[in-house]
C-alpha cells in the first residue's frame, strides 16, 4: 500500500526496506534501576534517527549488518554525514534518538 502512495505533489514514494532490527541486551546489568526495559530485550531500530544540519544521527549498537545500514542510509541521504551514537540507555528507557529529541515548546513551563 505504501508503494502505491503519492506525496502532496503527486510523486511516487521510494520505499527502502531495512531488514536489520537490532535489540539491546544486558543494559542496566548490575545497576539499581527500574525502567521500562529493565531486564528485557529492547529494540533499537535504525530508522529511529535524527536529522541535524548537514548530518543524520543513527543508533549505534555494533550489531551484525550495522555498517551496511549506515552505508545504505548515507547513500539515500547524499550530502549528510552519517554519525552513529550509542543508544543502549535510551533504548533501555523505552525510547530512541527520534523519541528523545522531540520538540519542546518555547515559553514558560507549566508546573
C-alpha positions as CSV (number, residue, x, y, z in Angstrom):
1,X,0.0,0.0,0.0
2,X,2.8,2.4,0.8
3,X,4.5,1.7,-2.5
4,X,1.3,3.0,-4.3
5,X,1.1,6.2,-2.2
6,X,2.0,9.6,-3.5
7,X,3.3,12.7,-1.8
8,X,1.5,16.1,-1.8
9,X,2.9,16.9,-5.2
10,X,1.7,13.6,-6.7
11,X,5.2,12.0,-6.8
12,X,5.7,8.3,-6.1
13,X,7.4,7.4,-2.8
14,X,10.6,5.5,-2.8
15,X,10.3,2.7,-0.3
16,X,13.5,1.2,1.1
17,X,13.3,-1.8,3.4
18,X,15.9,-2.2,6.1
19,X,16.0,-5.8,7.2
20,X,18.1,-5.3,10.3
21,X,16.3,-4.7,13.6
22,X,18.9,-4.9,16.4
23,X,17.9,-5.4,20.0
24,X,19.8,-4.2,23.0
25,X,20.7,-6.8,25.6
26,X,22.2,-6.6,29.1
27,X,21.5,-2.9,29.6
28,X,21.3,-2.0,33.2
29,X,23.0,-5.1,34.4
30,X,24.3,-4.6,37.9
31,X,22.6,-1.2,38.2
32,X,19.9,-0.4,40.7
33,X,17.4,1.0,38.1
34,X,13.8,0.4,37.3
35,X,12.8,1.5,33.8
36,X,10.5,0.1,31.1
37,X,13.3,-2.0,29.6
38,X,14.9,-3.4,32.8
39,X,15.9,-7.0,32.2
40,X,14.3,-7.2,28.7
41,X,15.5,-7.2,25.1
42,X,14.7,-3.7,23.7
43,X,14.6,-2.9,20.0
44,X,16.7,0.0,18.7
45,X,15.7,0.4,15.1
46,X,18.0,2.3,12.7
47,X,15.0,4.3,11.3
48,X,14.6,6.0,14.7
49,X,17.1,8.6,13.5
50,X,17.5,12.3,13.9
51,X,18.2,14.8,11.1
52,X,20.6,17.6,12.0
53,X,22.2,20.3,9.9
54,X,24.5,18.5,7.5
55,X,24.1,15.1,9.1
56,X,21.9,12.3,10.4
57,X,22.3,10.6,13.8
58,X,21.7,6.8,13.8
59,X,21.6,4.3,16.7
60,X,24.9,2.5,17.1
61,X,24.9,-0.9,18.8
62,X,27.6,-2.8,17.0
63,X,25.0,-5.3,15.7
64,X,25.7,-7.6,12.7
65,X,24.9,-5.7,9.5
66,X,25.0,-2.2,11.1
67,X,27.7,-0.9,8.8
68,X,25.6,-1.9,5.8
69,X,22.7,0.0,7.2
70,X,24.8,3.1,7.8
71,X,26.1,2.9,4.2
72,X,22.6,2.5,2.8
73,X,21.3,5.5,4.7
74,X,24.3,7.5,3.7
75,X,23.6,6.6,0.1
76,X,20.0,7.7,0.4
77,X,20.9,11.0,2.0
78,X,23.8,12.4,0.0
79,X,25.5,15.4,1.5
80,X,24.7,14.4,5.0
81,X,27.3,12.9,7.4
82,X,26.0,9.7,9.0
83,X,27.0,9.6,12.7
84,X,26.3,6.6,14.9
85,X,25.5,7.3,18.6
86,X,25.4,4.7,21.4
87,X,21.7,4.1,22.3
88,X,21.9,1.5,25.0
89,X,20.5,3.7,27.7
90,X,17.8,5.4,25.7
91,X,16.6,2.0,24.3
92,X,16.7,0.7,27.9
93,X,14.5,3.5,29.0
94,X,12.0,2.8,26.2
95,X,13.0,5.4,23.6
96,X,15.2,6.0,20.7
97,X,17.1,9.0,19.3
98,X,14.0,10.3,17.5
99,X,11.9,9.9,20.6
100,X,14.2,11.7,23.0
101,X,14.9,14.6,20.7
102,X,11.3,15.6,20.1
103,X,10.3,19.3,20.0
104,X,9.9,21.2,23.3
105,X,7.5,24.2,23.1
106,X,9.1,27.5,23.9
107,X,7.9,29.6,26.8
108,X,7.3,29.1,30.4
109,X,6.9,25.5,31.5
110,X,3.7,24.6,33.3
111,X,4.0,23.2,36.8
